[in-house]
Amino acid sequence: TSFHILNQITVTMVEVRSFLFSSESVNEGHPDKLCDQVSDAVLDACLAADPLSKVACETATKDNMVMVFGEISTAANLDYEKIVRDQVREIGFSSFVDDLSSVDSKGLSCDTCEVLVRINKQSPDIA
């Protein structure tokens, strides 16, 4: 809003707002980064095989287990377990020892981890 005072000076009223900004940052090897990379690998595989794929995929991991889940509509016939294991291997998770004091355990093994795949086709109303 502007006011003219004596036709010489313009005074502008500015509303001042304050807000709180927060962000999360995690280090290399954090489960969040692993999950993002696995979900991205699934998306990349779908689009490489079928550029018209519709992908809503999430990943979770805990205690030598990786689960990919969501809804995917694609003409591609993909081995999701292989995609998960290959990505976990590429990241460098190659050993799991069920002992918190182990210095050899990386917390996840690409070869022995349980891989759960819970992927369905998307509803035709969405896809």
N, C-alpha and C positions, 0 to 999 in steps of 0.2 A: 504494500500500500504506500503510495506517495502522497505527500502533502506539499502544496506550494505556499511558501510564506513570503509575502510581500513581492511576489513575482520575481524574486531574485535567487532564492535558495530552495533547493529541493531536498527534502528529508525523506529517507526511505526507512520504513520500519521492517525489520527482518526478524522472523521468528527463529529463535535458537532452539534446536532440539538436541537432546543427548541420547545416546544409545550405547549399549554394551556389545562389544564385539568379542567373540571367542572363536578359537579354532583348535583343531586337534592335529598333532604331529606325532608320528611314530617312527621308530628307527627301522632300518633294514632288518629283515627277518621277523618282524612283528607279525602275528597272525592276521591282522587287518590287511597288510600288504600282500601276504600270501593269498588271502581270499580274493582280493581285487585282481591279482594276476591270474588266478585260476578262472575266475568269471570272464576275464578278458580273453583267455585262451579258448574258452568255450565259444564265446561270441565270434572270435576270429575264425575258428574252425567252421562254424555255421556259415558265415558270410563267404568264406573261401569256396565252400562247396555249393552254396546256394545264395547268391547275392540278394535274393528276395526274402531271406529268413527273417522271422520276427522273434526276437530273443528277450526274455525277461528271466535272467538267471542270477541266482545268488549262491554264495559259497559260505560254509561255516567249517571251522576246524577245532578239534579239541582232542587231546590224548591219543595221538597217532590215528586220527580219523579225519577224513575230509568228506564233506557232504555237499553235493551240488543239487540245487533244487530250483524249481520254477516252472515256467511255461515257455515252450519253444515250438514254433511252427516253421518247419523247414522240409524241403524235399530231400535233404541230405540224410544219409544213413550213417550216423557217427557213433564211434565207440567212446562214450563219455568217460568211462573209467580210464581208458588209455590216455585221453587228453589230460585228465587230472594227474595221473602218475607222471606223464612226460613233463608237465609243467612243474610239478613238485621237484622232480629230478633236476630240471633246468635251473630252478632257484637254488638248489644245493642242499635240500633236506634229504639226507641219505642214511640216517641212522636214528633209531629210537631204542632207548634202554629205559625200562620202567623203573627208574631209580633216580630220584631227584639229585642225588649226590654224584651221579655219573658225569664225568668230563668228556666222555666219548659220544654221548647222546646229543643229537641236534634237535631232538624233540619230535621228530617226524621222519618216517622212512618212506621214500617213494616206492619201495618194493614190498614192504609188509603192512603199510597202513590200510585200514579199512576204508574203502571208498563206497559211499552211499550215493546212489543216483535216484533222485525223485523228481524227474522231469516229465511233464505231461504236455500234450498239445494245447495251444491256446484255444480259448473259446472262439468260434467263428464270429461272434459278435465283436471281438477285439481284433483278431487277426484279419 
